[in-house]
Amino acid sequence: MKKAKVLLALVFSLVFIAESVPTVVVNAAEETTVVYVTKTGEKYHSEGCRYLKKSKIEKSLEDAIDEGDEPCSVCHPPQITE
């Protein structure tokens, strides 16, 4: 029973940490921001995201958005503000 409580506390802690990671917002006037996409995905990612283990293609943030890619909900890559 004690192991179950510890495991449950760990899971809740990880969920809280994942949800509290701030999203980086980039001003459209700034220089080119690099993000990454996968061969088959429809999301763009920050360097080091776990979804980039099998493929990792570098793109500008602007190109990724223009091509319809959306930000990853795990790594919280930069987003453009108007």
Secondary structure per residue as TSV (DSSP state, phi and psi in degrees):
chain	resnum	aa	ss	phi	psi
A	1	M	-	360.0	-39.1
A	2	K	H	-65.2	-38.7
A	3	K	H	-64.0	-38.0
A	4	A	H	-64.8	-40.6
A	5	K	H	-66.3	-40.8
A	6	V	H	-65.0	-43.9
A	7	L	H	-63.0	-43.1
A	8	L	H	-62.4	-42.5
A	9	A	H	-63.2	-39.4
A	10	L	H	-64.4	-44.3
A	11	V	H	-61.3	-46.8
A	12	F	H	-62.5	-37.5
A	13	S	H	-63.8	-43.6
A	14	L	H	-65.5	-40.0
A	15	V	H	-63.5	-43.9
A	16	F	H	-62.2	-43.7
A	17	I	H	-63.4	-45.0
A	18	A	H	-62.5	-37.4
A	19	E	H	-80.2	-18.1
A	20	S	T	-95.4	2.8
A	21	V	-	-71.8	123.8
A	22	P	-	-72.1	148.9
A	23	T	-	-87.5	133.5
A	24	V	-	-84.5	127.0
A	25	V	E	-108.6	130.3
A	26	V	E	-110.3	134.1
A	27	N	E	-73.4	134.7
A	28	A	T	-59.9	-23.3
A	29	A	T	-82.0	-10.7
A	30	E	S	-73.2	169.9
A	31	E	-	-64.2	171.8
A	32	T	-	-60.5	129.8
A	33	T	-	-101.6	132.0
A	34	V	E	-93.9	132.5
A	35	V	E	-129.7	177.8
A	36	Y	E	-132.0	145.3
A	37	V	E	-126.5	166.0
A	38	T	-	-104.2	168.9
A	39	K	S	-60.9	-37.5
A	40	T	S	-114.9	-7.4
A	41	G	-	-82.0	171.6
A	42	E	S	-123.3	18.9
A	43	K	E	-120.1	156.4
A	44	Y	E	-112.6	153.4
A	45	H	B	-133.7	162.1
A	46	S	-	-89.0	158.3
A	47	E	T	-52.8	134.6
A	48	G	T	90.9	-1.8
A	49	C	-	-63.9	142.2
A	50	R	G	-64.9	-20.8
A	51	Y	G	-77.8	-5.1
A	52	L	G	-95.8	12.0
A	53	K	S	-66.5	-36.8
A	54	K	S	-92.7	-33.2
A	55	S	-	-149.7	149.8
A	56	K	-	-152.0	108.2
A	57	I	E	-116.3	123.3
A	58	E	E	-77.9	137.3
A	59	K	E	-147.0	162.3
A	60	S	E	-80.1	152.0
A	61	L	H	-57.9	-41.2
A	62	E	H	-61.6	-43.7
A	63	D	H	-64.6	-41.3
A	64	A	H	-61.0	-44.3
A	65	I	H	-68.2	-43.0
A	66	D	H	-59.7	-31.9
A	67	E	T	-86.1	3.5
A	68	G	T	91.3	5.5
A	69	D	-	-71.9	146.9
A	70	E	E	-112.7	159.0
A	71	P	E	-69.4	143.8
A	72	C	-	-68.6	138.6
A	73	S	T	-85.5	-4.4
A	74	V	T	-93.6	-49.9
A	75	C	T	-96.3	-9.4
A	76	H	-	50.6	66.5
A	77	P	-	-70.0	169.2
A	78	P	-	-58.9	153.5
A	79	Q	E	-132.0	154.2
A	80	I	E	-92.0	138.4
A	81	T	E	-108.0	151.8
A	82	E	-	-88.7	360.0
